[in-house]
Amino acid sequence: MLINVPLHDFFTATWQTIYMVFIASFLSVVIGGLLGVVLFLTKPRGLKPNPGIYQVLGFVVNIGRSIPYIILMIAVIPITRMIVGTTIGTNAAIVPLALAAIPVYARIAESAFNEVAAGALDAALSLGASAKQIIRKVVIPEGLPSLIKGGTLTVIALIGYSAMAGAVGGGGLGQLAIDYGYQQFDVAVMLITVVVLVVIVQIVQWGGDWFAKHRSLKALGFGSLVLWVVCILSQLSFGVATTTSDTLTVGIMSGTQQQIMAVAQRVAYKRYGLHLKLVAFNDYNMPNEALVSGDIDANIFQHVPFLDSQIKAHGYKIVPIARTFMYPMGVFSSKIHTLSQLQNGAQVAIPNDPSNEGRALRLFAKNGLITLKPGVGILGDVNDILSNPHHLQFVLMNAAQVPRALKDVTLAAINNNYLKPAGLRLSQALFHEGANAPYGNIIAVRQGDHNPLFKELINVMHSQPVVQAVEKAYPHGAAIPAWKK
């Protein structure tokens, strides 16, 4: 083991980053370059001026450049499924990466072509060259250094974008940094991934500068061909290695759950010959979307109130088939030791996802700090607060960020899976949920799916080795077997 992550995981994450960035960059340069040619040809006073095409294409390109990548990733899910047949995994991450970079490189290419000296174009036209000949023999060769430099910038930008691939279980160094460095407070893992990313960026920058200086298309083409061969071989070997009839693909959340489910994998194979293929997400909405789409067979990350909120919002046909563990939420403070010290106007950090926001508010209401409107139920939000005698200022943030804000607020409602990484214990909470809270996690599957392997999955999750792994990850009563309630 290296730090808290196997060395193999670092190599795998590094290759996943290279794989998705290379293919997305290749597609971006090719398609974006072609769009750049069209923009150059059809611009006013271009070789083939066409205001209609130029304005429409330019408008589309500008829209593409305006959409934030994380929004684009979610918005193009139907396109992703149509192209690669799935919405999760490294291949699925390539589609939004390419779609984000294509319009950017189109403008880069257009700008590079516009820098070609007008005299060179006039000379070619005077010799009777066609527009196609001018593009091939004059514009591209003369603009090649700028095209390569622009391509280098595009690749480096995509390396940054790839950090968000974890939202679709895409892997890569960015997801490794989020899963372990961010969510588990492992600074060493974060630093290592940053160093590796810096090295990759430096290599890309050096290579781009060299190719631009020497205008070596042959060398660039040969390097691309080698990478394509390696990418194809890696996918072929992955497909062969994972083909088995006794496999369940299970969606989980990144972080501590990955370590627990690694134990479950071993138990499943040793006792039942069952292969558990785990897909880790760092976005709470994607596991249910992936389940409904058929990309995974089950997910283990949510409690019933969260599932109910998802069903209400999206109409998902998902049902729970078993309970796993209850992880009580607690309210912590680094500024006060008892509620009697609580001052009016104190800032309170709570999770911002719909289920856990309501969960935190119910916990505050149960302990007399606020009252909620009648009939709110378990999916309330801050607008459902009826009375707030202490004038508490609720600050909503990502659940993983709440423990980091503990020193900046008076109270923080922290999900149990972030306690150990943050160096906290449930016993340190000013107050916390009891064992009877309705937030036990579940195994969820598609309605009507009666896969016989689900019974074995349930047995695995209730097995003693998994219970021990959970108790080790969440000590001192921070995890309760929910199926025993």
C-alpha positions in Angstrom: 0.0 0.0 0.0 1.1 3.6 -0.8 -0.4 5.9 1.8 -4.1 4.7 2.0 -4.3 3.8 -1.7 -2.9 0.8 -3.4 -0.1 1.7 -5.8 -2.0 -0.1 -8.5 -4.8 2.4 -8.2 -2.4 5.3 -8.9 -1.3 3.6 -12.1 -4.9 2.8 -13.1 -6.0 6.3 -12.4 -3.1 7.8 -14.4 -3.8 5.6 -17.4 -7.6 6.5 -17.2 -6.7 10.2 -17.3 -4.3 9.7 -20.3 -6.9 7.5 -22.1 -9.9 9.8 -21.8 -7.9 13.0 -22.4 -6.1 11.6 -25.4 -9.2 10.4 -27.2 -11.2 13.5 -26.3 -8.3 15.7 -27.5 -7.9 13.8 -30.8 -11.7 14.2 -31.5 -11.6 17.8 -30.5 -8.7 18.7 -32.7 -10.0 16.8 -35.8 -13.7 17.9 -35.5 -12.9 21.4 -34.1 -10.2 21.8 -36.8 -12.8 21.0 -39.5 -15.2 23.5 -38.0 -12.4 26.1 -37.9 -11.9 25.5 -41.7 -15.6 26.1 -42.4 -15.5 29.3 -40.3 -12.4 30.5 -42.1 -13.8 29.8 -45.6 -17.3 31.3 -44.9 -16.3 34.4 -43.0 -16.9 37.8 -44.7 -14.2 38.2 -47.3 -13.3 34.6 -46.9 -12.5 32.2 -49.8 -16.1 31.1 -49.9 -18.0 33.8 -48.0 -21.4 32.7 -46.7 -22.8 35.0 -44.0 -25.6 32.5 -43.1 -23.4 29.5 -42.5 -20.8 31.6 -40.7 -23.2 33.3 -38.3 -25.1 30.1 -37.5 -22.0 28.0 -37.0 -20.4 30.8 -35.0 -23.5 31.1 -32.8 -23.5 27.3 -32.2 -19.7 27.3 -31.4 -20.2 30.2 -28.9 -23.0 28.4 -27.2 -20.8 25.3 -26.8 -18.0 27.4 -25.3 -20.5 29.0 -22.8 -21.8 25.9 -21.1 -20.0 25.0 -17.8 -18.5 21.5 -18.2 -20.3 19.9 -15.2 -23.7 21.1 -16.6 -22.7 19.9 -20.1 -21.8 16.5 -18.7 -25.3 16.0 -17.3 -27.1 17.6 -20.2 -25.6 15.3 -22.9 -26.4 12.0 -21.1 -28.8 10.9 -23.8 -26.1 11.7 -26.5 -23.5 9.8 -24.4 -25.7 6.7 -24.2 -26.4 6.9 -28.0 -22.7 7.1 -28.9 -21.0 4.7 -26.4 -24.0 2.7 -25.2 -23.6 3.7 -21.5 -23.7 6.8 -19.3 -21.0 5.7 -16.8 -17.4 4.9 -17.0 -14.3 6.3 -18.7 -15.7 6.0 -22.2 -18.8 7.8 -21.1 -16.7 10.7 -19.8 -15.0 11.1 -23.2 -18.2 12.3 -24.9 -18.8 15.5 -22.8 -15.0 16.1 -22.7 -14.9 16.2 -26.5 -18.1 18.2 -26.8 -16.7 20.8 -24.4 -13.4 21.1 -26.3 -14.6 21.0 -29.9 -16.0 24.5 -30.0 -13.0 25.8 -28.1 -10.6 24.4 -30.7 -12.8 25.5 -33.5 -12.2 29.1 -32.5 -8.5 28.4 -32.0 -8.2 26.9 -35.5 -10.1 29.8 -37.0 -7.8 32.3 -35.3 -4.7 30.3 -36.5 -6.0 30.4 -40.1 -6.7 34.1 -39.9 -3.0 34.7 -39.0 -1.9 33.4 -42.3 -0.4 36.3 -44.3 -2.8 37.7 -46.9 0.0 37.8 -49.4 0.4 34.0 -49.3 -3.4 33.7 -50.0 -3.3 36.2 -52.8 -0.3 34.5 -54.4 -2.1 31.1 -54.4 -5.3 32.7 -55.8 -3.3 34.4 -58.6 -1.9 31.0 -59.6 -5.4 29.6 -59.9 -5.5 27.4 -56.8 -8.9 26.2 -55.6 -10.1 26.8 -52.1 -9.4 23.2 -51.2 -5.8 23.5 -52.5 -5.3 26.7 -50.6 -6.4 25.1 -47.4 -4.2 22.0 -47.8 -1.1 23.7 -49.3 -1.1 27.1 -47.7 -3.4 27.7 -44.8 -2.8 24.6 -42.8 1.0 24.5 -43.3 1.3 28.2 -42.5 -1.0 27.9 -39.5 0.5 24.7 -38.2 2.5 26.1 -35.3 -0.5 28.0 -34.0 -2.7 24.9 -34.5 -0.3 22.8 -32.5 0.1 25.3 -29.7 -3.7 25.7 -29.5 -4.0 21.9 -29.4 -1.6 21.8 -26.5 -3.7 24.3 -24.6 -6.8 22.3 -25.4 -5.2 19.1 -24.0 -4.1 20.8 -20.8 -7.6 22.2 -20.3 -9.1 18.7 -20.8 -6.8 17.3 -18.1 -8.4 19.8 -15.8 -11.9 18.9 -17.0 -11.2 15.2 -16.5 -11.1 15.8 -12.7 -15.0 15.9 -12.9 -15.2 12.4 -14.5 -16.0 11.0 -11.1 -19.5 12.3 -11.4 -20.1 9.5 -14.0 -17.7 7.0 -12.4 -15.1 7.8 -15.1 -12.1 7.3 -12.9 -8.8 9.2 -13.4 -6.5 11.1 -11.2 -9.1 13.8 -10.5 -11.5 11.2 -9.1 -8.7 9.6 -7.0 -7.9 13.0 -5.5 -11.5 13.7 -4.7 -12.3 10.2 -3.4 -9.3 9.9 -1.1 -7.6 13.3 -0.8 -10.8 15.4 -0.5 -13.5 13.2 1.0 -11.1 11.2 3.3 -8.9 14.2 4.2 -5.8 12.3 2.9 -3.5 15.2 2.1 -0.7 12.9 0.9 -2.9 11.3 -1.8 -4.0 14.8 -2.9 -0.4 15.9 -3.2 0.7 12.8 -5.1 -2.1 13.2 -7.6 -1.3 16.9 -8.0 2.4 16.0 -8.7 1.5 13.4 -11.3 -0.9 15.8 -13.0 1.8 18.5 -13.0 4.2 16.1 -14.6 1.7 15.1 -17.3 0.9 18.8 -18.1 4.7 19.5 -18.3 5.2 16.6 -20.7 2.3 17.8 -22.8 3.5 21.3 -22.9 7.1 20.3 -23.7 5.8 18.0 -26.5 3.5 20.7 -27.9 6.4 23.2 -28.0 8.7 20.7 -29.7 6.1 19.7 -32.4 5.2 23.4 -33.0 8.9 24.4 -33.4 9.8 21.5 -35.8 6.4 21.4 -37.6 6.7 17.6 -37.4 3.3 16.2 -38.5 4.8 12.7 -39.1 6.1 12.5 -35.5 2.9 13.7 -34.1 0.9 11.3 -36.3 3.1 8.4 -35.2 2.7 9.2 -31.5 -1.0 9.4 -31.9 -1.1 6.1 -33.7 0.8 4.4 -30.9 -1.5 5.8 -28.3 -4.6 4.7 -30.3 -3.2 1.2 -30.5 -2.5 1.1 -26.7 -6.0 2.5 -26.0 -7.7 -0.1 -28.2 -5.7 -2.9 -26.6 -6.5 -1.7 -23.1 -10.2 -1.7 -23.9 -10.0 -5.2 -25.5 -8.2 -6.6 -22.4 -10.7 -4.9 -20.1 -13.6 -6.4 -22.0 -12.2 -9.9 -21.9 -11.3 -9.6 -18.2 -14.8 -8.5 -17.1 -16.9 -10.9 -19.1 -18.7 -13.3 -16.8 -22.3 -14.4 -16.2 -21.9 -14.3 -12.4 -21.3 -10.5 -12.2 -23.3 -7.8 -10.6 -22.4 -4.2 -11.4 -23.0 -2.1 -8.2 -23.0 1.6 -7.9 -21.5 3.1 -4.7 -20.3 6.5 -3.5 -16.6 7.2 -3.6 -14.6 7.5 -0.4 -14.8 5.2 2.6 -17.5 3.0 1.0 -15.0 1.9 -1.6 -12.8 0.3 1.1 -15.8 -1.4 2.6 -17.0 -2.7 -0.7 -13.5 -4.0 -1.5 -14.1 -6.4 1.4 -17.5 -7.2 0.1 -15.9 -8.1 -3.3 -13.6 -10.6 -1.7 -16.4 -12.2 0.4 -18.7 -12.4 -2.7 -16.1 -14.2 -4.8 -14.8 -16.5 -2.0 -18.3 -17.6 -0.7 -20.4 -17.5 -3.8 -18.2 -17.2 -6.8 -19.9 -13.8 -7.4 -18.0 -11.0 -9.1 -18.9 -7.6 -7.8 -18.0 -4.9 -10.3 -18.0 -1.6 -8.4 -18.6 1.8 -10.0 -17.8 4.7 -7.7 -19.6 8.0 -8.1 -19.0 11.3 -6.4 -22.4 12.8 -7.4 -25.4 11.7 -5.4 -27.8 11.9 -8.4 -25.9 9.7 -10.9 -26.2 6.2 -9.2 -30.0 6.2 -9.5 -29.8 7.5 -13.1 -27.3 4.8 -13.9 -29.5 2.1 -12.3 -32.6 3.2 -14.2 -30.6 3.3 -17.5 -29.4 -0.3 -17.0 -25.7 0.7 -16.6 -25.6 -0.9 -13.2 -27.6 -3.7 -11.6 -27.9 -2.3 -8.1 -26.7 0.6 -6.0 -25.8 0.8 -2.3 -25.4 4.4 -1.2 -28.8 5.9 -0.2 -31.5 5.6 2.5 -35.2 5.3 1.8 -36.0 9.1 2.3 -33.4 10.0 -0.4 -34.8 7.3 -2.7 -38.3 8.6 -2.1 -37.2 12.1 -3.0 -35.6 10.9 -6.2 -38.7 8.9 -7.2 -40.9 11.9 -6.6 -38.6 14.2 -8.6 -37.9 11.8 -11.5 -40.4 9.0 -11.5 -37.8 6.3 -11.1 -38.9 2.7 -11.0 -36.6 1.7 -8.2 -37.3 -0.4 -5.1 -35.2 -1.3 -2.0 -34.6 -5.0 -1.5 -32.6 -5.0 1.8 -31.2 -2.7 4.5 -27.5 -2.3 5.1 -26.2 0.1 7.7 -27.5 3.1 9.6 -25.0 5.9 9.9 -26.3 8.5 12.4 -25.9 12.2 11.6 -24.4 14.3 14.4 -24.2 18.0 15.1 -20.7 19.1 16.1 -19.0 22.3 17.2 -15.4 23.5 17.8 -16.6 26.7 19.5 -19.1 25.6 22.1 -19.4 22.6 24.4 -23.1 22.8 25.4 -26.2 24.2 23.7 -26.5 26.6 26.6 -23.5 28.5 25.1 -25.3 28.9 21.7 -25.6 32.6 20.8 -28.3 34.2 18.7 -27.4 34.5 15.0 -24.9 31.7 15.1 -23.9 30.2 11.7 -24.9 26.6 11.1 -23.5 24.4 8.3 -25.8 21.7 6.9 -25.7 19.5 3.8 -27.3 20.9 0.7 -28.7 17.8 -1.0 -32.5 17.6 -0.5 -32.6 14.5 1.6 -29.8 15.4 4.1 -30.9 19.0 4.3 -34.3 17.8 5.6 -32.6 15.2 7.8 -30.4 17.9 9.4 -33.4 20.2 10.0 -35.4 17.4 11.6 -32.4 16.8 13.9 -32.3 20.5 14.9 -36.1 20.5 15.4 -36.0 17.4 17.6 -33.5 19.1 19.9 -35.6 22.2 20.2 -33.5 24.7 18.2 -36.1 25.3 15.5 -39.7 24.2 14.7 -40.8 23.1 11.3 -44.1 23.6 9.5 -46.7 20.9 10.2 -46.7 18.1 7.7 -43.2 18.9 6.3 -42.1 15.3 6.6 -38.5 14.3 6.1 -37.8 16.2 2.9 -38.1 19.8 4.2 -35.8 22.7 3.5 -34.9 25.9 5.2 -38.0 27.5 3.8 -40.1 25.1 6.0 -38.7 26.6 9.2 -41.7 27.9 11.2 -39.8 29.4 14.1 -36.1 30.1 14.8 -35.8 31.5 18.3 -32.0 31.7 18.1 -32.0 33.3 14.7 -29.6 30.6 13.4 -28.1 31.3 10.0 -28.2 28.1 8.0 -25.4 27.7 5.5 -26.0 25.0 2.9 -23.0 23.3 1.3 -21.8 20.0 -0.1 -21.9 17.3 2.5 -18.2 16.6 2.1 -17.4 20.3 2.7 -19.3 20.6 6.0 -16.6 19.1 8.2 -14.1 21.4 6.6 -16.3 24.4 7.7 -16.4 23.2 11.3 -13.9 25.9 12.5 -15.8 28.6 10.6 -19.3 28.0 11.9 -20.8 27.4 15.4 -22.6 24.2 14.5 -22.2 21.7 11.7 -24.4 18.8 10.8 -22.0 16.1 9.5 -22.8 12.9 7.8 -21.3 9.9 9.5 -19.2 8.8 6.6 -17.1 12.0 6.9 -16.4 11.7 10.6 -13.4 9.4 10.7 -11.5 11.2 7.8 -12.1 14.5 9.7 -10.8 13.0 12.9 -14.2 13.1 14.7 -16.2 10.6 16.7 -20.0 10.4 17.0 -19.6 10.6 20.8 -18.2 14.1 20.3 -21.4 15.4 18.8 -23.5 17.8 20.9 -26.4 15.7 19.7 -27.0 13.1 17.1 -29.6 10.7 15.6 -30.6 7.6 17.4 -30.9 4.0 16.1 -34.6 4.5 15.3 -34.0 7.2 12.7 -35.4 6.3 9.3 -32.1 6.7 7.5 -30.7 3.2 7.2 -29.0 2.6 3.9 -30.5 0.2 1.4 -29.7 -2.0 -1.6 -31.8 -0.6 -4.4 -32.6 -2.3 -7.7 -34.9 -1.7 -10.7 -38.5 -2.5 -10.1 -39.3 -5.9 -11.6 -35.7 -7.1 -11.7 -35.6 -10.4 -9.9 -32.0 -11.4 -10.6 -31.2 -14.4 -8.3 -27.8 -13.0 -7.6 -29.4 -10.2 -5.5 -29.9 -12.8 -2.7 -26.2 -13.4 -2.6 -25.5 -9.7 -2.6 -27.7 -9.3 0.4 -25.9 -12.1 2.2 -22.6 -10.6 1.4 -23.6 -7.1 2.8 -24.9 -8.8 6.0 -21.8 -11.0 6.4 -19.5 -10.8 9.4 -16.4 -9.6 7.4 -18.4 -6.7 5.9 -19.9 -5.8 9.4 -16.3 -5.8 10.8 -15.1 -3.6 7.9 -17.9 -1.2 8.6 -17.2 -1.1 12.3 -13.5 -0.5 11.6 -14.3 2.4 9.3 -17.0 3.8 11.6 -15.9 2.9 15.2 -17.5 3.7 18.5 -21.1 3.0 17.5 -21.0 5.3 14.4 -22.5 2.5 12.3 -25.5 0.3 13.1 -26.6 -2.8 11.2 -30.0 -1.6 10.0 -31.4 -5.0 9.1 -31.3 -6.0 12.8 -33.7 -3.2 13.9 
